[in-house]
Amino acid sequence: MNNKKLLEKKDWEYYIFKQNDILELLVTVEKPNPGLDIIYQLDELEKENYLKIGIQALADRIKDMKENFNRYKVNAWR
């Protein structure tokens, strides 16, 4: 049973999900074709910073995910 709760989103940019005590960041990219969902589970420090100041706390992580997607869990759109 999937009990993920969407906390925040900016369509076609990022999504923040919460499941139990875990926060997950999903970033979308269109290239390489047909596009990818890049998924990362926030560590404790990232989670604390996100809960304190919001998405700005994850700006560097989002940038890294887009530039270095091969280091992360990836789901292709097809």
HELIX and SHEET records of a PDB file:
HELIX    1   1 GLU A   44  ILE A   53  1                                  10    
HELIX    2   2 ILE A   55  LEU A   58  5                                   4    
HELIX    3   3 ALA A   59  GLU A   67  1                                   9    
HELIX    4   4 PHE A   69  ARG A   71  5                                   3    
SHEET    1   A 5 LYS A   5  LYS A  10  0                                        
SHEET    2   A 5 TYR A  14  GLN A  19 -1                                        
SHEET    3   A 5 ILE A  22  VAL A  29 -1                                        
SHEET    4   A 5 LEU A  36  GLN A  41 -1                                        
SHEET    5   A 5 LYS A  73  ALA A  76 -1                                        
END                                                                             
